[in-house]
């Protein structure tokens, strides 16, 4: 079944239900960061293992998003969405009960698979419900993105509060009632899918090749600091990434039912949105990983104080996300995307000036500018992507966009985490280097959107 949604439910409830799943997924991305030191101490896990606690989730999430998008288009977004809640719940239980680092990483991989089902299905719901009205779709995507943005910002403070009260396992077990509420809300208010399914399969070969390419790239980056002692891991990872990516392109060009039609990349809006999302997530999630280490290990913050430090991000995310749609409707996609990337780049530039004894007041402007830029840029980027394909391909397109974004996040954590490996001095140096690289990445994203999306409407 495809997802020709009959919009009988109140639009507000559809948006709320679709936004709920995205918020849960995003919350679990950042809620873990503040718990990393406690997880490491409890499970005797080093920096590399902690990176995989983060990257195991994002790697699985990114690699499975394409197939999850195809599934949402075939069986209907509502069914895929509810299935995602079920899998996310079971994986969260496994995370909370994990006896060691390896088990925790494996459970995080399963959790990423559940997240992969939730995100494209939630966007497919919005695309089908509001696809006939570009302005309403842009506003709905703005609210959807705002929900995720608030969750990203709230994650550290929620995680810190749970750590202090109940310990690190509670940050996973708290997902049980949250997912139950989200599933109930969706079952009640999301319309059932109707219509004929597109005649295409799940492309297992393409999926395996995508997983191989992304896993190889992440392994190579994580192993890069050990190059002089163990070059084999770096070379093997790079070879796997190159071979997997090359064969993926060949396989998708030849299969009659590709999970990601290569013709999509001939669409300027599709390709620009993909690259923009990858660059933005690489910068943001990579720096957030290092920033958590900086606040707690180099700056001496407690877990609760580190979580509280991110609180200004929440309000900024709300207002900037809601401001994105009016800007995109009036001026086109290029203006909010370029302006947002430039604002975020300015925020990252301020982080390059931090030292081990920098005051919180010195951090605050960056903590306001970075989410403000993201909030303005990301809804316009998402609406542009959805507008670039037919509605029946909404799940696949949203899966591709979010795969690119999560791949960027995984690469960012691996790359910037390697820069910050070591003691306090190395963490401060790594934060400055990561922030400087992020400035360059976001200015490139701003230029890309400004040059190639001029005049494009969402």
N, C-alpha and C positions, 0 to 999 in steps of 0.2 A: 504493500500500500504506500502511496505517496501521501503528501501532507497538505491536501487542499483544505485548509481549516475554514470551517464555517464559523464566523465570528459572532456567535450567539452570546458567549460569556461577555461580561463587562470588560472593556479594554483595560481598565485599571487592574482587574484581577489577573488578566492574562500577563500583563507586564510584571505584576508582583510575583506571580508564580514562576515566570521565566527568569526573573532576576534572582530569585531565592537560590536556585541551584548554582548560578554563577558566583554568588556571594559566598556560598559554602566552599566552593572550590578555591577561590582566591584567598579566603581566610586561612585555609590549610597550607597555602604556600608560605605566608609570612609568619604564621603563628609558631611554626617550627623554628624559625631563625633564632628567636630569643631563648629558646630552650636548648640550643646546641651545646653550650658549655655543660649544663646539667646532664644532658644525655651522654656526652662524652665521659664525664666523671662516673656516671652510674654504670655504663656498659664498657668502660675501659676502651673507648674508641678514640683514635687519633684524628688529626685534621682530615686526612684522606677519607676515612670512614664517615666523618660528619659531612663531607662534601657529597658522598653518595647517598646519605640520608635525604639530602635536598635533591640531588640530581637523579636518584632512583625514581622519585615522583615525577619530576619534570621530563625525564627521558621517556618514561612509559607514556606519560600524558601526550608528549609531542609525537611519538612514534605511532600511537594508536588513534590519533585524532582523525586522520584521513579515513580509516575504515569505520570509525564511529560516525563520521559524517555521512558516509554511504549508507550505513545501517539506518540512520535517522530518516534519510530520504526514502528508503525502501519500506520500513515497517511503520513509519510515522514518528514524528518527533515526540509525541506524548508517551508512546510505549518505550522508546529509547531513553527518554528522560527518566521515567520511573525505574527502568532497569539500571540506569546509572546510579540512582539513589540507593538501590539495594546493594549493588557491588561496593559502593563507597562506604556504606555502613559496615559490611562484613570486613572490609580491609581495615577500617578504623579500629575495629575490635582486635584484629591481629596486631596492629601497631601498638595498641595500648597494653597488650599482654606479651609483647616480644621479650624473650629472655636474654637476647644478645644482639649485637650490632648487625650481624648477618640476617637474622630473622627480621629485624626492624627494616632493613633495606628492602628485603623481599616483600614485606607487607606494604611498604611505601610504593613499590612498583605496582602492586595490585590496586592500591588507592589511586594511583595515577590513571590506571585503566578505567576506574569508575568515573574519575573526573573527565576523562576523554569522552565518555558517553554524555555527560551532563552539558558540557559547554556547546558543542555544535547543535545539539537538540534544542537547547534553550534559544539559540539565535534563529534556528529554523522556525520555531514557533512564532517568533516576532516577525520574521520575514513573510510568512504566509498570512499572518493575521493582518499586517499593515502594509503589505507589498504594493497594494493598489494606490497608496497615498504616500509619496516620498517624504513629505513633511512629517506625517504622523510616525512613519518608520524611523526617521532621524531622531525624533523626540523619544520614541520608545527605546531606541538603542542608547540614547543619552542616559535614560534612567537605568537601563540594564548595566551600562558601563559604570555609572555612579555607584550602584550597589556593589560591584566588584571593587571599585576604587576605595570605597569606605571600608570594605573588608580587608583589603591590603593594608590600609593605614591602621585599622583597629586590631589587626592580628597581633602585633607585638605587645600591646597593652593587655589584650585578652589573655595571650599566652603567659605574660608575666604574672598576672593576677592568679591564674590557675597554677602556675609553678609554685608561687608562694603558699597558696592554700592547700594544694593537693599533690604537687609533684608533677614531673614531666609527662607521665602516662595519661594524666587527665586531659592534656591538650588533644589527644586522639579520642578518648572515650566520650568527651563532650559532644562529639559528632553524632552520637546515637540519637539523642532527642532532637537535635537540630535537623538531621536527615529525615527523621520520622515526621516532623512538622512540615518539612518541605514536600515530602511525598504526598502527605494528606492534602496540602494546599493545591498541589498540581493535579491530583486525581479528581478533586472537586471542581476545579475551575478551568483546566485546560481542555479545550474541545478535542474530541476524538478525530483522528485523521480519516480522510476519505479520498477515494480516487484510485487511479491506476498507477502501478509502480513503474518507474523507468526500467527498461529491459537491460540490466547490467548486473554483473556479479560482484563479488567482494575482492577479487584480484589478490589472492593469497601470496603470489610471487612478488608482486609489487610491495605488499606490506612487509614481507620478510626483508626485502632489499632496502626499504626505507629504514627499518629498525637497524639493520647492519650498518648503514651509512652513518646514521646519527650516533649510534653507540661507538663506532670506531672513532669518530671525530671527538667525542667527549673523552674517551679513554686516552687519546693522544694528547689532549690538552692537559688533563689531570696528571699524566705521567711526565709532562714536559720538564718540570723542575728536576727530575731525577735523570735527565738525559745523559750527563757524564757517567753515571754509575749504571744505568739500565736503559740504554737506547733502544733495546728490542721492543719494549712496550710502546714507545712513541712511534716507532716505525711501523709496527704491526697495526696500531690503531689508525694511523694515517692511511696505510694501504687499504685497510678494511673500509674506511670512509670513502676513499676515491673509487675503489672497485664497486662498492655498493651503490654509490650515487650514479656512476656510469651505467651500470646494468639496470638501474631503476629507470633511467631515461629510455634505454633501449626497450625494456619490457613494456613500459607505458605506451610507447609509440606503436608497438606491434600487437598488443592484446586488444581484442574487440570490446572488452569491458574494463577499461582502465579505471582505477579508483580515483585518479587525478588526471583528467584529459589534458594533454599537453597544449591543446588549442587554447586553454584558458590563459596561458602565458603570452599569447599573442594579443590579449586585451591589455592595453596600457594601464587601465585603472587596477586591474587584478594584480599585475606584476609589481606596480609601485606600492600598492597596499601591503603585499607580501613582504617586500624588502623593508618598507618602513616599519612594519610590526616587528620584524626580526631585529633591526637595529635598536629600536626602542627598548625591547625586553632585554636584549643583551646588556645594554647600559644599566637599566634600572635594577634588575635582579642581581646582576653581578656586584654592583656597588652596595646594594642592601645587605648582601651576604658579608662583605668585608666590613661594612659599617656596624653590623651587630658585633663582630669580633672587636672592632675598635672601641665601641662604647663600653664593653664589659671587660676586655682583657687589657687594652691600652689605656683607657680612660678611667677604669675602676668603677664603673656603674654596676649596681646590682641589677638582677634580671627585671625587677619591677620598675626601677628607675629608667632602665634602657627602654622598656616598653612604653613608659610614659613619655619619653622623649619624642616618640613618633606621633603623639596625639595631634599636633597641629596639622598633620597630613590629612586627617579625616575631614575637617571642615573645608579645607582647600579642595579636596577631591569632589565633594558634593557640589559646590558652587561652580567649579570649572567644568565639570561634566554636563551640568544642566545648561551652561552657557554655550556649549559647543554646537548644539543643534541650531539655535538661531543664527549663529555665525555661518554655519555651513549652508543653511537655507538661503541666506541673503547674499553671501559672497562666493559660495562654492567651496569645494573640499580643500583646495590648496591653502586658503587663508588660515583656517583653524589648525591644519596639520603643520604648516610651516611655522606659524606663530607659537604653537604649543611646543614644538621641538626646540625652538630657539629659547623659550623661557626655561625649559628643563635644562638645556645646555648651560644657561647662566647659573642655575642652581648647582649643577655639578662643578662648575668652575669655582664656586665659593668653597666647595669641599676640598679643593686642592690646597687651600691655605690653612687647613686645620693642623694642629700639633697635638701631642699627648696631653697637654694641659690647657687646651682651648676651652673656653667657657661655653655653656649651653647657649647663651645669647648669640655667640658667634656662629653656632650651627643653625639657629632658627631661620634665618632668611633662606638658606638652602632647603630646609625642610618645608618651607612654604612654596618656593618657586618650582621645585621638581614635581610635586603632585599637581600643581596648577597647570604646568605645561602638559603633563600627561592627560589630565582631565579634559583639556581643550582639544588635544590632537586625536586621542584614541577613538572617541565616538564617531568623529568624522571619517577616520580611517575605516572603521567597521562598516558604517553605512555605505561608504564608497565600494567596498568589497561586495556587499550584498546586492548593490545596484548593478554590478558588472555582469551578473549571470541571471539566467532564468530562475524563477522561484522554485522550480522542481529540483534545482541543483543547490538550493540554499544550504542544506546540511553539509554537502561536500565542500562548498566554497568556504563556509565558516570553519569547517574542519581544517582546510588547508591554511587559512589565515592563522588560526590558533596553533597549528603545528609549527608554522614558521616562528610565531612569537615564543612558543615554549622551547623550541630548539635554540632560539636566541638566548632565552633565560638559562638554559642548561649550559650553553657555551660560556655565558657570562660568569656563572658561578664557578665553573671549572677554571677559566682563564684568570679571573680576578682573584679567586681563592688561591691560585698558585702564586700570584704576585705578593700575597699577604702571609705566606707560610713562614712561621718563625715566631720570635718573641715580639714584645711591644713595639720595638723600633721597626721591625719588619712590617708589622701591621699598619703602622702610621704611614710608612713609605708606600706600602701597597695600596692604601686608601687613596693617597694622593695620585699615584700612578693610574689607578682604576678610574678615578674621577676625571683625570685629564684625558684618558682615552675615550671616556663617555662623552665629553664635550665634543671631540672630533666626530664621533659616530652620530650624534644628534644634529650637529650642524650639517653633516652630509645628508641626513634624513630630511632636514628642512629644505635644503637645496633641491633634493630629488622631488619632493612634493611640489615645491614652487615652480619648478621647470616643467614637469610632466603632467601635472593635474590642473594647470591653469584653465579656468573655464569649465571644469568638470563639476556637474551637479550631482548630489546624492539622491 
